[in-house]
Amino acid sequence: MTTSYKTLSASLNGNVLSATFHAPPINLIGPEAVRDLVGLLEELSQPALPAWWSSTARIPNSSSPTST
């Protein structure tokens, strides 16, 4: 990967690219995230780049009940 993005990080492991959103507090897809995704897709559309998988960062949910 040659480009850095504000709202996501990408890492290459073999032939798999993993992308993780970093757009707190709830990872909404706003204008910056759309620009970053378009940039990533343009970079991925270049020849000889691997397949990719995306995920979102895990954010603890303080309102969820805890088990006892």
Secondary structure, DSSP 8 states (H G I E B T S, - for coil): -----SSEEEEEETTEEEEEE--TTTT---HHHHHHHHHHHHHHTSTT--EEEEEE-----TTS----
